[in-house]
Amino acid sequence: MPETTTSQSGPDASGDLPLTQRMPVLFVGHGSPMNAIEDNRWHQSWQTLGRELLERAQPPRLILCISAHWLTPGWQLTAMSQPRTIHDFGGFPQELFDQQYPAPGWPAAARLISQSVAQPDSSHPLGLDEISWGLDHGAWSVLKPMFPQANIPVIQLSMDYSRPAAEHFAIGRQLSQLRERGVLIVGSGNTVHNLRTMRRDAADNQAYDWAIEFDRVTADHIVQRRLSALCDFQQLGAVAQMAHPSWEHYLPLLYAAGAVHEDDEPRFFNEGFQGASIAMRSVLWD
């Protein structure tokens, strides 16, 4: 990407992302899709954070979101001008299915980003998806409360679930350069996610011992700046297996952690649990 300090105000045909003040990086525990429309403490926290980000001297010019809900062979970026709102869930009220998040895409920027990030262990750039995906609920359910005007372009990055954790972290390392160009990187998943063991009668401060333990270890790595150690989560054995029967909700954390700079300070928000087995821990590095 060209080294320039010229300012721009939105998507354009060139896709150029000039140098600007470094953006923070986020990992958001998104939990139930209902958090998108319920006036609960998770939703309210997202609203507060969005206002904070928009009030910065230089708000985000582009959002790059890595959601737990888009898995592909290799890695792909959405590259359509108007990504559709995907309702990738079932059994919820019609109000949730009626939700739309008409944020624009930015195909030209997606093409430039794809050329600047190599797929691990190869020289191939990130792939481009111009028709099939859009914004799934891991993206829009948190972005809509944060940025309700839907006027910031959004690009999603898929994940290759078959690849080792270190490769997801390595992609995050490459993405870190985008923070200097007005790109807000948002990983959306959960530090603990086990739907099979959910207890809908549990309070926000109640959780299984294994859920508390896995979330605590994850938080300790973040506080102690042992971010590469997050890739070793499976070493926790049975605790990790209970916390993540499958680990697609954990992987977005690795992208966000990979994009962190040495001088970034972590700040937790939305600590707690949903249904005793979904950790809502979220972190902003700035």
Secondary structure, 3 states (H helix, E strand, C coil): CCCCCCCCCCCCCCCCCCCCCCCCEEEEECCCHHHHCCCCHHHHHHHHHHHHHHCCCCCCCEEEEEEEEEECCCCEEECCCCCEECCCCCCCCHHHHCCCCCCCCCHHHHHHHHHHCECCCCCCECEEECCCCEECHHHHHHHHHHCCCCCCCEEEEEECCCCCHHHHHHHHHHHHHHHHHCEEEEEEECCCECHHHCCCCCCCCCCCHHHHHHHHHHHHHHHCCCHHHHHHHHHHCHHHHHHCCCCCCCHHHHHHHHCCCCCCCEEEECCCEECCCEECCEEEEC
